[in-house]
Amino acid sequence: MKFVRSLATLAIMASALAISPASAADLIRVGEGPFITGGGFFIAKEKGYFDKVGITVETKSFIDGALAVPSLISGELDISFMTANAGLFNSISKGAPLVFVLDRGNNKKGRGYTVINVTQDMYDGGVKSLADFAKLKGKRVGLSATGSINQYLFARALQNAGLDPRKDVQWVTNVPQPDLMKMLGQKQVDATDLAYQFGYFAQNNKWGPIVAVDDQIDPDGAVGLYAARTDFIKSKRDVLVRFAMAYLQGVKEFNAAAADPAKYPEIVDILARSTALQKPELVRAIAPNWSSSNEDGIPNVKSVMAMQDYWSSYFTYVENPVAEDKLFDLSIAKEAKARLDKEKPFGK
């Protein structure tokens, strides 16, 4: 089967997500990506939940959350999906007017979204689980970005196996995940950490099997978050709260469908259309590994702070760590959840 065909849609979807006209007062400009971790957003958008709370979403898509940072800093976006990466911590420490406001997916136990694949040769040589990772000493590990969530998880797995990730492997970085799959098949890297769908594609194309799901390494660890501009929070707080209300309704339905996709064919179809997976059968095939999103919207603060501490104290990728109260504004999620429960704008 040619699972990789759907990957060609990444670049197309990155420029083709719908942009809706709106009045400036109720407009929110959102950075998104064609990844299933954004399921709550896609469900809310397709089912009209943003419209029901009186806002219009203007969407710009990126194939990596890191690519959205310049647009968010410049003011082209009001809010965007992100990962808690070293580069973002450094940007905020240098004055970027951003804070994390909502959870956008985590590696809940049993719902892990990121995975580790190795080449077939490495697998045949005995690397079949996390317990075998000492055999990766001196090997090449492919990553989408330095200081990324993928490097954080892989590095911790190497440490657990008794290796020093700063010197015991060769990091091959800044390679898009679809290309990393191919590099694995061509033996240009020996192992890599990928989003579940890419790990699944790699395994099914016999480029390299999945040997670990990252909820084994960091249970409940943050995978994605929404970051918002601080000036938007100040000037259009109610718009952001209403955005969060609609998003949290989508999250509730997303989590239910991940647990039992056969019961929610409409949700599966939405996720297929809105992500790189494209086919409902692929969406169902990777369930429940769509990630899990917190239904109260509160980001996994402890996990994010642990990542920053790791990059600052162990790898020294982060020069000046940012205080927790400068990284997060939890009041948006709290107000949105309270209003959602009280007002029930979606009748559920």
PyMOL commands that set and color helices and strands:
alter all, ss='L'
color gray80, all
select helices_A, chain A and resi 3-16+24-26+36-46+49-52+65-74+86-93+120-124+130-136+149-160+177-185+196-204+214-216+230-235+237-259+261-263+265-274+280-286+301-313+324-327+331-343
alter helices_A, ss='H'
color red, helices_A
select strands_A, chain A and resi 27-32+56-61+79-82+98-103+106-107+114-118+140-142+170-172+191-195+210-213+221-222+225-229
alter strands_A, ss='S'
color yellow, strands_A
deselect
rebuild
show_as cartoon
